[in-house]
Amino acid sequence: MTGPPWAAATKGQPVNRVIHPIERESYRILRARLDTSRLPPLTRAVTERVIHASADQAYLGDLVCAEDALAAGAAALAAGAPVVADSAMTAAGVTARQVICRIGDPRTADLARRESITRSAAGVRLACAEAGPGAVWVIGTAPTALTELLTLGVTPALVIGLPVGFVGAAVSKAALRASGLPSVTNRSEKGGAAVAAAALNALLCAAQPGEPRGSARTARNIPHSEEASRS
């Protein structure tokens, strides 16, 4: 076998997702209430899926996305880049891809006690050595996980940094934006595992082999014919 072991397990596998009528209706309502049509394609895909997952329309103005960073993340996912999550809840929300998550690893608890850091931070430290450069990181639960990631000198394909909380969440996300790493984040204290996973899932859909880039169809949320009639 050539290349890292995760590549053979993930590269080129389509999502093949069946869209439930409830999801179609959710997007119809979303687009009736909010005009997302002027957003760049991948930014739109991520924004709409986050709002769909949270029913929080304020994410339209709260998310901070860069289209080139999203394109790089989608390309990395299409090439089989590893996905790393900060928590079991975040990992559980990711579809069609194996996820590295070390929060439940016994070594994580030992490291946290030894270094006097949170388990979330310790899990990120362990996962970093396993994932290597070029991974897509999904942080949705713990601000300390994102803060730890920024100290490790990682070279990720993308960091989806959307931890939630009154303590450290907004500060850690501001630090991510200031770091210059390619990222998806938001300005406020809100976030969470569901919205972080939603952002990743939007990019996984866009990363499907043969999926056209540069059009709203990359979202794969509503068929193109319906999309065209609403934008």
N, C-alpha and C positions, 0 to 999 in steps of 0.2 A: 504494500500500500504506500502511495506517495501522498505527501501533505498531511496536515493535522487530522486526527481521527474524527473530529466533528465535521470535517468537510464532506467525507463520504456519506455521512448520515443525513446531511441537510441540503447539500448543494442541488439546486435545480428541482426541488420537490414543490409542486404547486399546492396552493391552499385548498382549491376545490371546495369552496364554501357555499353551502346552500343558504340562500337568503330567505329568512322567514317573513311572512306577511306583516308581522308586528314590526319588524325592523324597517321594512319598506315604509310603513305608515309613520314610524318615528322620524325617518328622514324627510318624509313629505311635510310633516308638521314643522320640523326644524327649519326647512328651507322656506316655508310659508312665513315664519316669524323672523328669520334672519337672512340677510343677503350675504352669502359667502362667495358669490360668483366671481368677485373681483380678486379673490385670493389666488396666488400661484397654485398650480395643481396639487403638489404634495402638501403644501401648507394647508390647503383647503381640506384634503383628505384627513390629515391629522386633526385639524380643528373640529371638523364635523364629527369625527369618531369620538373625540373627547367629550364634545357636547352631548352626543347621543348616549354615551356611557354614563354621564353624570346628570343629565337634564339641567345643566347649569349654563345658561346662555352667556353669562358674563365671561366665559373662557374666550369668547371671540376677541375681546380686547385685552385679555389677561395673558394669553399664551405669547411666548416669544419664540418664533421659528425663523430659520433662515433656509430658503429654498435650496441653496447649494449644499448645506449641511444635511438636509433631508435626502437629497439626491445621492449624496455619498453614503449615507446610512442605508438607503434602499439598495444601492449597488453592492454594498458589503454583505447585506443579507442575501441577495441573489447569489453571491459567490460562496455562501455558506459560512459567513462569519459567526462566531459563537455569540450567544445572547446570555448576558449575566444579569441576574436580578438580586435585589437586596433582601427580599423577604419571600416566604412561601406564598403569601397572598398575591404579591406581584407576579411571581412565577406561575401561579395557578391561572392567571388571567391571560397568559400568552398562548395563542393558538398556533398549531402546526409547526412548532419548533421546540426541540429540547432546550432546556434552560439550565445554566449553571447557577446554583444557589446553595451557599454553604452555611446558611443561618442555623440549620439543624445538625451540622457536623459536630461531633464531640470535640474536635480540635478547636472549634470556634469558641466554645465555652471556656476551654482551658486558656486560649489566647486572651480572651476578654478578661479573665481573672488575673492572669500574669501581667498584662499590660495596663490594667485598670482602664479599659475602654469598653464601650458597649458591645454587645454581641453583634449588632448590625455592622459596626465598624470592623470588628474582627472577621466577620464573614466576608466582607469586601476584601480585606487584606489577603485572606486565603484564596478567594476566587481570582484575584488579580494575577497571582502566580500561575494559576491553572489556565486562565483565558489567554494571556499574552496580549500582544499588540493587535490592534484592528478589530477588537470586539465591539459589540453594541451593548451598552450598559443601560439598565432600566431600573431607576431608583424611584420608588413610589411610596415608601412607608417611613423611612428613617432619615431625618436630616443628618444624623451622625454618619450614616453610610456615605452620603454624598460628600460630606466634609472630609472623611477619610480618603475617599477616592481621589480627591483633589490634592492630597499630600503624597500620592504614590508615584507620581511621574508617569501616569499612563498615557498611551497614545491610542485612544479609541477611534473607531470609525464614527461613533456618535454616542453621546450621553443623553438619555432621556431622564432629566432631573426634575421630578415632580413630587418630592416628598411633602407631606402634610404636617402641620402642627403649629402651635403658638410659640414653641421654643426652637429657634434655629432654622426653621424651614425657609422663611423668606431670605434670611442671611446666607444660608448655604446656596440657595439658587442664585442670588446676586453674585456670590463668589464664583459659581460656575460660569455665569455670563462674563465675568471679568477675566476668567482664566484664558479665554481665547479658544478653548476646546469646542469642537462642533457639538451643538447641543440643541435640545428642545427643553424649554423650561417655562415658568410663569412667574409673575411678579409678586403675587400675593401669598398668603400663608396656606391657602387651600391647595389641594392636590390629592394624592392617594394612590393606592395600588391599582384601583380600577382605571383611573385616567391614564396612569403611566403605561399600563398594559394596553389600553386602547390606542395610545399613540404608536406603540410598537406594532400592534396588529395592523394599523393602517399602512405602515411601511412594509410589513410582510406581504400584504395584498399587492402593493405596488411593485414588489420585488419578484412577482411571479414571472417565470420565463415566458417570453413572448408578449407580455402585457405592454401595451403601448405607453410610452412615457410622454409627458408634456400635454396630457389631456386630463379632464376631470374623471375620465373612466378609470384612472389608476386607483381611485378610492374603492372600486368594486363594491360599493354600497347599494347602488341603484343602477339597473341596466342603462346603457348609454342612451337608448331611445327615450327613456323617462327622464334621464338627466338633461338631455337637450331641450326637452319641453319645459323645464323649470328654471333654466339659467338665462 
